[in-house]
Structure formats: structure tokens, C-alpha cells
């Protein structure tokens, strides 16, 4: 069956960091550019954790091994692996901190810092299966101005003032804590990825739920400004009409900005997937008056956005190449008794 492979940078909100983590800065670390896309998230706090939940068959966590780094633990579905060590006399980057092949299904992974030494995360990778064997994987993109997105109330959502930062030169933004957004999509899709912008001024807390399930809390407030970041991920959804709903926690002050860019749906023909949806650059915007149309600047913005997306694709392909190389060198198994991560 088609294999789904996804890389999430440390700046993607589905990687949920506890208190005690911070973004790396060039002012305090001259080696920042050694990390993919020049970002990483780091802690020296004992017991600080990073959590990630997914459906799939493989998980990999990648970071650095450096002289000031130390011990850490990994827990998968309640199973605690023996302690690993990220200490190295020579700084090594893009290192496999942990990986494991798993039974296909739902998994929860927790990375925990042990002691007061340093631990950092560069990115994670996970894999899963969709549909039947030998089927093509169909990926369909829906821009933020697609009718499937509904913004409440309309007056609280605006089009971004920086269209070149967003795919398709459109992004829908709010700073209203009472605002909500819903995205309805048909169950021919087994997996959804919602993309948006993360910045230091973004909202530190938003809640997301699919099909009336429990809300999970995420943060779009990151040390670095990054477009095209995964804001939410869900899979194994089944047939039928699904609804993704996002809302915000009450606040006495400003909640920061929340920006929606686009959604990618993954499916296969056996689930009813058709050819990918075409993108009509003359489609009217969903925000503003019904007669509002795309301005001429759209074309220029789309060109810039396409370049950004292409560069992002090259970066993702590089990360996938690196992690596949590392997986061939070193692979952890869920049944392993002990692995010394220094080896």
C-alpha cells in the first residue's frame, strides 16, 4: 500500500514541547547554521519533554550530539527505552537520536531530558500506510480561501498583509480569541495536514479537534518565523464528511496572531480519490465582500510563493535523504534491550 512519509521541523506545532525548551539563536550558538533550515529547539531543564502523537509504522527523532549534551530517554506507547546519550567530544549534527519501526497504528512518543545537560531537537520523521498495495497516493491542496473553510465571525478574519509569505499568495489571519475556523472535507481522504505561519508573535495556545473529538492544545509561537508549517495533523479518519475545528483559549490581553495557509489531503483511489483538484487563480476570496476578486498583485505573489515552496521542497527532500542514510547505518527496534546512542 502507498507509504506516507512526513518530516516535521522543530517549529511545527504538532511537536508539543513542555516548559523549559527554547529556540536556538545565532547570538548564542555559532553553529546554528549546521541545523536543518537553521532552527532547533533546545533544553537544559531536567524532565523537559517533547510529545508527538501519530498513526503509522515508523518514528525517527533527529538532533545534535555535542560536548555539552547528555542523557535522554524515549517512551513509545508507555514502553520506556533504556537511557540514551547525546554527548560527543566532537560536535555532530543531523544525528539519529532515536528511531523505531512499529506496528501500524496509533502511537505516542515522548522524548525526555535526563539531568541538567543539554538536549536539542532538529526534526522528526514518521511514516504510515494509506489504502491498498500498489495504489497511487493522491495529494490534494485546498487554499485558505476555499469554500470548505468557514471563518467565524467573518469580521474577525482578514487576508494577510504579507501575501508573498503564503502559498497561493493568500493567507487568512485573526487575532480575536473568540474567533473560530472550521474546515469540512469528505472522507475520501485518510489524512489531513493543515499548514500555516509560525512566528514569535503567533498565538501561544490554540485548540484543534476533528469530528467532535477531544480538543488538543498546540502553540504557534516559535522563536523563528517560518511559513508553510504543519499546524495540525490527523489520519486514519475513514469515510464520511469530516470537520476540523480550531478555537482559542480565553485571554485577558492579546492572543497573538493565528494564520491559516492551506490544507493537504492524502488519499488513494480505493477511498474514492479523483485526480488532484485544479487551482483557479481567478477564484474569489472568501473574506470581504462577495464581489471581491483576486488583485493583479496575486500573480507576482504566487511567483514568490512558488519559489518559497520549491525551496521548501528541496529542503524536505534533503532531510529525507539524510534520515534514510542514517536509518541504513543505525536502526532501533521496539524489542531492543539496550542501545548506546554514542555508538
C-alpha positions in Angstrom: 0.0 0.0 0.0 1.2 3.6 -0.6 3.6 4.8 2.1 3.2 8.3 3.6 6.4 9.9 4.7 6.4 13.3 6.5 9.2 15.4 8.1 8.3 17.9 10.8 10.7 20.6 11.8 11.1 21.5 15.4 9.0 24.6 14.6 5.9 22.6 13.7 3.2 22.8 16.5 2.3 19.0 16.5 5.6 18.6 18.3 4.4 19.6 21.7 7.3 20.9 24.0 6.8 21.3 27.7 8.1 24.3 29.6 11.9 24.6 29.7 12.6 24.5 25.9 13.8 27.4 23.8 14.7 28.1 20.2 18.3 28.2 19.2 19.8 31.6 18.2 22.9 32.6 16.3 23.7 35.1 19.0 24.3 32.3 21.5 25.3 29.5 19.1 27.6 30.0 16.1 26.7 26.5 14.9 23.0 27.4 14.3 23.5 27.0 10.5 24.6 23.4 11.0 20.9 22.5 11.8 18.4 22.0 9.0 16.8 25.3 8.0 18.9 26.9 10.8 16.5 26.1 13.6 16.4 23.8 16.6 14.7 23.6 19.9 16.9 23.1 23.0 16.6 22.5 26.7 18.8 22.1 29.8 15.8 21.5 32.1 15.7 18.1 33.9 12.5 16.3 32.9 11.6 18.6 30.0 9.6 16.7 27.4 8.6 16.7 23.7 5.5 14.7 22.8 4.2 13.6 19.4 1.2 11.5 18.5 0.7 9.8 15.1 -0.7 6.9 13.2 2.0 5.0 11.4 4.8 2.4 11.3 8.0 4.4 11.9 9.2 7.3 14.0 12.6 9.0 13.9 13.9 11.8 16.1 17.0 13.8 14.9 19.2 16.4 16.6 22.8 17.0 17.5 25.4 15.3 19.7 27.8 17.9 21.2 30.2 18.2 24.2 27.6 19.8 26.4 24.8 17.4 25.6 23.9 14.5 27.8 21.4 11.8 28.7 17.8 11.4 27.5 15.0 8.9 27.5 12.4 7.9 24.9 9.0 6.4 25.7 6.8 4.8 23.0 3.3 3.8 23.9 4.2 3.5 27.6 7.4 1.5 26.9 10.5 3.3 28.3 13.7 2.5 26.4 17.0 2.4 28.3 18.7 5.8 28.6 20.5 7.2 25.6 23.5 9.6 25.5 23.8 12.6 23.2 27.3 13.6 24.5 30.1 13.7 21.9 33.6 15.1 22.2 33.2 16.4 18.6 30.0 18.3 17.6 27.9 16.1 15.3 24.8 17.3 13.6 21.8 15.7 11.9 22.2 12.7 14.2 19.7 9.9 14.8 18.7 10.3 18.5 16.1 7.6 18.2 14.2 5.6 15.6 11.9 2.6 15.7 9.8 0.5 13.3 6.4 -0.1 14.9 3.1 -2.0 14.3 0.8 0.0 12.1 -1.5 2.1 14.3 -1.7 4.9 16.8 1.4 5.8 18.8 2.5 8.3 21.4 6.2 9.2 21.6 7.8 11.2 24.4 11.4 12.4 24.5 12.6 13.4 28.0 15.8 15.2 29.0 17.6 13.5 31.9 19.6 15.7 34.2 20.6 19.3 33.6 22.7 18.7 30.5 21.7 19.9 27.0 19.3 18.1 24.6 18.1 19.5 21.3 15.7 18.5 18.6 16.2 19.4 14.9 13.3 17.5 13.3 11.3 14.3 13.4 10.2 11.9 10.6 7.3 9.5 10.6 5.8 7.1 8.2 2.5 5.4 7.6 0.4 3.4 5.1 -2.7 4.5 3.2 -5.1 2.4 1.2 -4.2 -0.8 -0.7 -1.0 -2.1 -2.1 0.2 -0.6 -5.4 -2.3 2.2 -5.3 -1.1 5.7 -6.2 -1.1 8.3 -3.4 -3.2 11.3 -4.3 -2.4 14.6 -2.7 -5.0 17.5 -3.0 -4.3 21.0 -1.9 -7.0 23.4 -0.7 -6.1 27.1 -0.2 -7.3 29.0 2.8 -9.9 30.8 0.6 -11.6 27.6 -0.5 -15.3 27.4 0.4 -14.5 24.4 2.6 -13.1 26.8 5.1 -15.6 28.7 7.2 -14.4 31.6 9.4 -16.4 32.8 12.4 -17.1 35.6 12.7 -16.1 36.9 9.3 -15.3 40.3 10.7 -12.6 38.8 12.9 -10.6 37.3 10.0 -8.6 39.2 7.4 -6.4 38.4 4.5 -2.7 38.7 5.3 -0.8 41.9 4.6 2.2 39.7 3.6 0.8 37.6 0.7 4.2 36.6 -0.6 4.8 34.6 2.6 1.9 32.3 1.9 1.2 29.5 -0.6 -1.0 30.8 -3.5 -0.4 34.3 -2.2 -3.4 34.1 0.2 -3.4 33.6 4.0 -6.3 34.2 6.5 -5.4 35.7 9.8 -7.0 36.5 13.1 -6.0 38.0 16.5 -9.5 37.6 18.1 -9.6 34.9 20.9 -13.3 34.4 20.3 -12.8 33.6 16.6 -13.0 30.0 15.2 -12.4 28.3 11.9 -13.9 25.1 10.5 -12.7 23.0 7.6 -15.1 20.4 6.2 -13.8 17.7 3.9 -15.1 14.4 2.5 -13.9 11.1 4.0 -12.2 10.0 0.7 -9.1 11.4 2.4 -7.4 9.4 5.1 -5.0 12.1 6.3 -5.1 15.8 6.7 -2.3 18.3 7.2 -3.2 21.9 7.9 -0.4 24.5 7.2 0.1 28.0 8.4 2.6 30.5 9.7 4.5 30.4 13.0 6.3 33.4 14.4 7.4 34.8 17.8 4.2 36.9 17.7 1.9 34.0 17.0 -0.7 32.7 19.4 0.8 30.6 22.2 -2.3 28.4 22.5 -4.9 27.1 20.1 -7.2 24.1 20.3 -7.9 21.7 17.5 -10.5 18.9 17.2 -11.7 16.6 14.4 -15.3 15.3 14.3 -16.2 16.4 17.7 -13.4 14.6 19.4 -11.4 16.0 22.3 -9.6 19.2 21.7 -5.8 19.1 21.8 -3.7 22.2 22.6 -0.8 23.5 20.4 1.3 26.6 20.2 2.1 28.6 17.0 4.5 30.8 19.0 8.0 29.9 17.9 11.4 31.6 18.2 11.8 31.8 14.5 9.3 33.0 11.8 8.6 30.1 9.4 6.0 29.8 6.7 4.4 26.6 5.5 4.5 24.9 8.9 2.2 22.0 9.8 -0.3 23.4 12.3 -2.3 20.2 12.7 -2.1 16.6 11.6 -4.7 13.8 11.7 -5.0 10.4 10.0 -7.0 7.1 9.9 -10.2 9.2 9.5 -12.3 6.8 7.5 -15.2 7.5 5.1 -17.7 10.3 5.6 -17.7 14.0 6.0 -15.1 15.3 8.5 -14.8 18.6 10.3 -11.7 20.1 11.7 -12.4 22.9 14.2 -9.9 25.3 15.7 -10.6 27.7 18.6 -8.6 29.7 21.1 -8.2 29.9 24.8 -9.7 33.0 26.5 -7.2 35.7 27.2 -7.2 39.0 29.1 -4.8 40.5 26.6 -3.7 39.9 23.0 -3.6 36.3 22.0 -1.2 36.8 19.2 -1.8 36.0 15.5 -3.1 32.8 14.0 -2.6 32.4 10.3 -4.1 29.7 8.0 -2.3 28.9 4.8 -3.7 25.7 3.1 -4.6 22.1 3.8 -3.3 19.0 2.1 -5.5 15.9 1.9 -3.9 12.5 1.3 -6.0 9.7 -0.2 -6.0 6.7 -2.7 -8.4 5.6 -5.4 -9.9 2.8 -3.2 -11.2 5.6 -0.9 -12.7 7.4 -3.8 -9.9 9.8 -4.6 -10.0 11.5 -8.0 -7.4 13.4 -9.9 -5.9 16.4 -7.9 -8.0 19.5 -7.8 -7.1 22.2 -10.2 -6.2 25.7 -8.8 -8.1 28.6 -10.3 -6.2 31.8 -9.8 -9.4 33.8 -10.5 -11.4 32.2 -7.7 -13.0 34.9 -5.5 -11.7 35.4 -1.9 -13.9 34.1 1.0 -13.0 37.1 3.1 -14.5 40.5 2.4 -17.4 41.4 0.1 -18.9 38.7 -2.2 -17.7 40.6 -5.2 -14.1 40.8 -4.1 -11.7 39.1 -6.5 -8.0 38.4 -6.6 -6.0 41.5 -7.2 -3.4 41.8 -10.0 -0.6 41.5 -7.4 -1.7 37.9 -6.9 0.3 36.7 -9.9 3.5 38.3 -8.5 2.8 37.0 -5.1 2.2 33.5 -6.5 5.5 33.5 -8.2 7.3 34.4 -5.0 5.3 31.8 -3.1 6.1 29.1 -5.7 9.8 29.8 -5.3 9.5 29.6 -1.5 7.5 26.3 -1.8 10.1 24.9 -4.2 13.0 25.7 -1.8 11.0 24.2 1.0 10.5 21.0 -1.1 14.3 20.8 -1.8 15.0 21.2 1.9 12.5 18.4 2.8 14.0 16.1 0.1 17.4 16.7 1.6 16.2 15.9 5.1 14.5 12.7 3.8 17.8 11.7 2.1 19.7 12.3 5.3 17.4 10.4 7.5 17.3 7.4 5.1 21.1 7.3 5.1 21.1 7.3 8.9 18.5 4.7 9.1 20.6 2.4 6.9 23.5 2.9 9.3 21.7 2.6 12.6 18.2 1.3 13.4 16.5 0.9 16.7 13.8 -1.8 17.3 11.0 -1.6 19.8 12.2 -5.0 21.1 15.7 -3.9 21.7 17.0 -4.3 25.2 19.7 -1.6 25.2 21.3 0.7 22.7 24.1 3.1 23.5 23.3 6.2 21.4 27.0 7.1 21.4 27.8 4.1 19.2 
